[in-house]
């Protein structure tokens, strides 16, 4: 059972990375629960946004794909709190920023959804 759930979460994370890489706010929004929270500690400023605030930002930014950036999203770890709650740690890059995201996941019916995205990033030097 947990193997099936893990595979479903890995697939969700692949869609999550694809949506971010293409700046596809519609696909990204379909992966989040309606009441999901976006939180970041970027630059020491703690920010909490709703999906109504976050998704338009994604839709309006130039996509990493259009800029010719390679997709590099990966799943670092998945932990389960029970059959309907999990945490996925994922990483990816956009430009010079290397992101680590913690995605709190809930199973709603037969579907895993992101309940919260908490992240930060480090800036890498240009090569």
C-alpha positions, 0 to 999 in steps of 0.5 A: 500500500505504501509503495503505491502511495510513494509512486503516486507522490513521486508522480505528483512531484514530477508534475509539480516540477514540470509545472514550475519549469513551464510556469504552468499555473493551471497545472500547478494549481491542480496539484494544490488543495484549495486551502493550501499555504505557500510559505518562504523564509527567503531573504529572512522575510517570512512570507505566507501566501494563499494560492490566489496570491501565488499562482498568478506570480507563476503564470506571469514569470518567464518560464525556465523552459522558455529561457532554455534552462534544463529541468532538474527537479528531483525528489530527495525524500518522502516520509509518511505520517499515516495513510493520508498524510506525507511530506516530500522534500524536493529540489530544483533550480530556476536561474541562479536559485537552488530551491529546497521545498518541503511539500506537505501532502494530504490524500483527498479521496484517491488523490494526493494534494499539496496542503503546504509548500514551505521552501527557501533557496540559495543563490549559486554563482554563475558558471 
